[in-house]
Amino acid sequence: MAGPVLSDIFHPPVKRSMTVAGHQTSISLEPLFWDRLRAAAEVDGMPVNALVAQIDVARLESPTPCGLASAIRLWLLNRS
């Protein structure tokens, strides 16, 4: 996978709305993380919101849960 153009890395977060575990929520992530999240969902054969729901469950089981957007970023970094 070719790396993004350096100027694209520093794009501000983009807010997207989705339904996670039956609840409407908005998540703000940088486009690089949205791209990686979509790719991970595709590899795992599931919709993005289903993958986010799995990450959310793991986040809430943590003794020190962070916000959902941070959890997604950390999950993606840990996966690579």
Buried (B, 14 or more C-beta within 10 A) or exposed (E): EEEEEEEEEEEEEEEBEBEBEEEEBEBBBBBBBBBBBEEBBEEEEBBBBBBBBBBBEEBEEEEEEEEBBEBBBBBBEEEE
